[in-house]
Amino acid sequence: MTLPSMVFVGLFIVAGWALGGCGGEAAAAPGAPVEETAVRVEVVKRGEATRHLRYAGVVGAKDEATLGMAVGGRVEAVLVEEGARVKRGQVLARLDGRTLGAAVAQAAAGVRKAERDLVRLKALHEVGTLPLGEMQNAETGAEVARAALQGAAAYRDLTVLVAPSAGVIEKRMVEPGEAVGPGQPLFRMRGAGGWVVRVGVVDRDVVALERGRKAEVVLDARPGEVLEAEVSEIAEQATPRMGTFEVELRLKSEPRGVRAGLPAKVTVPVVLGNAATVPASALLPGGAGPELLVLDGGGTRVQRRGVQLAFLSEDRAVLAGGVEEGEQVVIQGGAALGSGERVRVVTLGGAR
């Protein structure tokens, strides 16, 4: 083919594209009816497609508790500071227990007297000078005295606050000499369960998640660092106000400087197998949802067909249904076409 002929063919193809993009008409003589529209197509293929679920969340401790005394009184000593690592059973604070200590001493004296009386009355009963009923009353009196001592000792023990588990004291809210009431918060403690990020997930996404699924977390305070995480808890019921499901993701490490309340971005990849994908630009608006233009068996006419969109992944649309592998869909030049219209398939190198 001579150079002038090649230039003519190239101009013919470009003109066909311009007409297809602007009005869906093929190149034709003035006044002639539109018979064909130049379009580009792609063959539908199936394979793995990855959907990235992205959420904003907040960092928190997996195990967190507010600690206080079961009884009220004046604080005698506070034995830990904020940031301290503590062991299970370690004493954190004590109330002034002098009054309760006196009550324990009084109860102990009552036990000693009741047991002495019981010994004496048993001896009298054995020689027949004391009725059985009076001896049994003495036995009951001794049991009551012992129970009173146990109660007084247990009440005294409540004046000592100990760590329920190993962990870190995040906040101290009490000073020596303060008067505190029963249940008043004195410390906030983070347990040894590590750090988690909690996010709210909508219903259509939560069904794709399960425990153990890998995820990535980026703290807003440290945008250049990607932290590994995994889904550790999924709520069984949506929150009443927001209608989302709380999902908890456990960080696999404890990054330096992490604090409860830090904002975080979470990305959870979900891989779908045997998924059909097409360019997102191929989707056309339809009355009941997105549609595609699908070529017929002869490759000369198109049909508008509704499809079920699963999700968008970058510039690709992942479909849940509507097309089969091997079918050809219009990806360019068919925006104004309807079912049954004729097309001419072209490639970047020319007409087909």
FIZA-33254 format. One line per 8 residues: number of its first residue (from 1); for each residue x, y, z of C-alpha. Coordinates in steps of 0.05 Angstrom, whole numbers, plus 5000, padded with zeros to 4 digits. Example, Ala and Ser with C-alpha at 12.3 -4.5 7.8 and 13.67 -1.06 7.14 Angstrom:
BEGIN
1	5246,4910,5156; 5273,4979,5143
END
This chain:
BEGIN
1	5000,5000,5000; 5027,5068,4981; 5038,5123,5033; 4979,5165,5009; 4934,5104,5014; 4956,5090,5085; 4943,5162,5105; 4873,5157,5075
9	4857,5093,5114; 4883,5124,5179; 4840,5186,5169; 4780,5141,5156; 4789,5104,5223; 4799,5168,5262; 4736,5197,5232; 4697,5134,5252
17	4722,5142,5324; 4702,5215,5327; 4632,5199,5303; 4625,5140,5350; 4647,5180,5410; 4603,5241,5396; 4538,5212,5372; 4546,5137,5362
25	4542,5145,5286; 4588,5112,5235; 4620,5150,5178; 4569,5157,5123; 4550,5202,5065; 4509,5264,5083; 4436,5247,5092; 4447,5172,5092
33	4418,5132,5151; 4465,5110,5206; 4478,5036,5198; 4539,5020,5241; 4577,5050,5299; 4650,5038,5309; 4663,5008,5378; 4718,4974,5417
41	4704,4910,5455; 4736,4866,5507; 4726,4792,5519; 4699,4776,5589; 4749,4735,5630; 4743,4705,5699; 4796,4702,5753; 4814,4727,5823
49	4794,4797,5841; 4814,4833,5904; 4767,4881,5939; 4798,4929,5990; 4752,4947,6047; 4774,5012,6077; 4751,5042,6143; 4769,5095,6194
57	4776,5070,6265; 4804,5085,6334; 4861,5051,6372; 4843,5021,6440; 4867,4969,6489; 4841,4899,6481; 4832,4892,6556; 4817,4957,6593
65	4786,4966,6661; 4770,5022,6710; 4791,5002,6781; 4762,5027,6847; 4751,5006,6919; 4691,4965,6939; 4687,5005,7004; 4696,5079,7019
73	4746,5112,7064; 4808,5156,7066; 4865,5137,7020; 4926,5120,7061; 4975,5104,7005; 4979,5104,6929; 5035,5057,6907; 5038,5064,6830
81	5045,5120,6780; 5017,5129,6709; 5053,5086,6659; 5075,5034,6711; 5075,4961,6690; 5043,4919,6744; 5036,4845,6760; 4973,4808,6778
89	4958,4817,6852; 5005,4877,6860; 4979,4928,6911; 4959,4993,6877; 4929,5032,6936; 4906,5024,7008; 4853,5058,7050; 4862,5075,7123
97	4842,5009,7154; 4850,5025,7228; 4775,5024,7242; 4766,4959,7205; 4827,4931,7239; 4796,4945,7307; 4732,4909,7284; 4773,4848,7264
105	4808,4848,7332; 4741,4852,7367; 4713,4795,7325; 4775,4753,7341; 4765,4765,7415; 4693,4743,7408; 4715,4678,7376; 4764,4663,7433
113	4710,4675,7486; 4658,4633,7449; 4707,4575,7443; 4726,4578,7517; 4652,4578,7536; 4640,4519,7490; 4696,4478,7522; 4670,4492,7592
121	4597,4476,7575; 4616,4412,7540; 4650,4388,7603; 4589,4404,7645; 4545,4367,7595; 4589,4305,7597; 4580,4299,7673; 4506,4309,7667
129	4500,4377,7699; 4482,4416,7634; 4423,4402,7588; 4439,4383,7516; 4403,4445,7489; 4448,4494,7525; 4510,4458,7501; 4484,4461,7429
137	4470,4535,7437; 4542,4545,7457; 4565,4508,7394; 4521,4554,7352; 4549,4615,7387; 4620,4594,7370; 4602,4584,7297; 4570,4654,7295
145	4632,4684,7325; 4677,4651,7274; 4633,4676,7217; 4635,4746,7245; 4711,4744,7245; 4713,4720,7173; 4666,4776,7151; 4707,4829,7188
153	4772,4804,7158; 4742,4802,7087; 4715,4873,7095; 4784,4896,7118; 4816,4864,7057; 4771,4907,7013; 4811,4968,7035; 4869,4943,6993
161	4864,4951,6917; 4904,4901,6876; 4916,4893,6801; 4867,4841,6773; 4918,4821,6720; 4985,4841,6691; 4983,4906,6652; 4998,4980,6650
169	4968,5037,6691; 4943,5085,6639; 4914,5137,6686; 4917,5151,6760; 4858,5190,6789; 4872,5191,6864; 4922,5220,6914; 4938,5200,6986
177	4893,5232,7037; 4832,5237,6991; 4765,5210,7015; 4736,5162,6964; 4670,5127,6958; 4653,5055,6939; 4664,5043,6865; 4696,5111,6852
185	4746,5105,6794; 4817,5108,6820; 4857,5079,6762; 4848,5061,6689; 4888,5000,6671; 4906,4967,6605; 4913,4892,6608; 4963,4848,6572
193	4917,4835,6513; 4953,4885,6468; 4925,4939,6422; 4865,4935,6376; 4831,4981,6325; 4755,4984,6327; 4717,5002,6264; 4643,5004,6244
201	4628,4959,6184; 4565,4962,6141; 4523,4900,6131; 4543,4886,6059; 4617,4884,6080; 4612,4848,6147; 4588,4784,6113; 4655,4781,6076
209	4696,4782,6140; 4717,4727,6187; 4764,4721,6246; 4837,4715,6227; 4831,4754,6161; 4894,4796,6150; 4891,4872,6148; 4935,4933,6146
217	4932,4992,6194; 4962,5061,6186; 4959,5109,6245; 4943,5181,6227; 5000,5202,6273; 5050,5158,6235; 5026,5158,6162; 5089,5126,6134
225	5085,5062,6175; 5041,5003,6156; 5023,4957,6215; 5001,4885,6207; 4935,4866,6239; 4881,4813,6236; 4806,4811,6249; 4797,4787,6321
233	4724,4801,6338; 4661,4813,6297; 4598,4837,6331; 4537,4792,6324; 4489,4851,6325; 4490,4920,6294; 4494,4981,6338; 4424,5011,6347
241	4442,5083,6329; 4491,5074,6272; 4467,5008,6243; 4539,4984,6233; 4574,4924,6262; 4634,4935,6306; 4695,4897,6282; 4758,4892,6323
249	4827,4883,6291; 4885,4862,6334; 4953,4894,6320; 5007,4840,6315; 5059,4886,6347; 5060,4943,6396; 5086,5003,6358; 5126,5054,6394
257	5085,5112,6420; 5017,5081,6408; 4962,5109,6453; 4889,5094,6463; 4845,5141,6422; 4892,5150,6363; 4855,5153,6296; 4874,5099,6246
265	4860,5077,6174; 4845,5003,6163; 4849,4965,6097; 4823,4893,6093; 4835,4857,6027; 4780,4808,6007; 4798,4761,5949; 4741,4735,5905
273	4754,4674,5862; 4725,4662,5792; 4701,4734,5787; 4682,4767,5720; 4713,4835,5709; 4705,4889,5656; 4731,4960,5650; 4692,5007,5694
281	4683,5052,5634; 4641,4997,5601; 4584,5006,5651; 4524,5045,5627; 4467,5073,5670; 4404,5033,5667; 4335,5038,5697; 4346,4982,5748
289	4422,4988,5755; 4485,4985,5713; 4482,4955,5643; 4531,4930,5590; 4528,4928,5515; 4540,4855,5496; 4555,4833,5425; 4510,4780,5394
297	4537,4715,5365; 4551,4747,5298; 4589,4804,5328; 4550,4857,5289; 4494,4878,5337; 4492,4895,5411; 4442,4881,5466; 4436,4922,5530
305	4439,4876,5589; 4432,4890,5663; 4489,4865,5707; 4500,4857,5782; 4559,4899,5805; 4598,4868,5863; 4648,4925,5872; 4696,4971,5836
313	4771,4957,5840; 4812,5015,5813; 4791,5021,5739; 4756,4952,5736; 4685,4932,5753; 4677,4864,5787; 4610,4833,5769; 4568,4786,5811
321	4526,4765,5751; 4498,4784,5683; 4553,4762,5635; 4590,4698,5620; 4663,4684,5606; 4680,4691,5533; 4625,4742,5516; 4646,4808,5484
329	4625,4873,5516; 4631,4944,5488; 4683,4984,5525; 4685,5047,5482; 4641,5082,5431; 4573,5054,5451; 4547,5104,5502; 4487,5124,5459
337	4470,5055,5431; 4409,5013,5446; 4392,4940,5438; 4393,4914,5367; 4435,4969,5337; 4490,4950,5289; 4563,4960,5305; 4631,4953,5273
345	4686,4927,5319; 4752,4964,5312; 4818,4956,5346; 4874,5005,5358; 4905,4981,5293; 4843,4988,5249; 4775,4956,5234; 4761,4883,5246
END
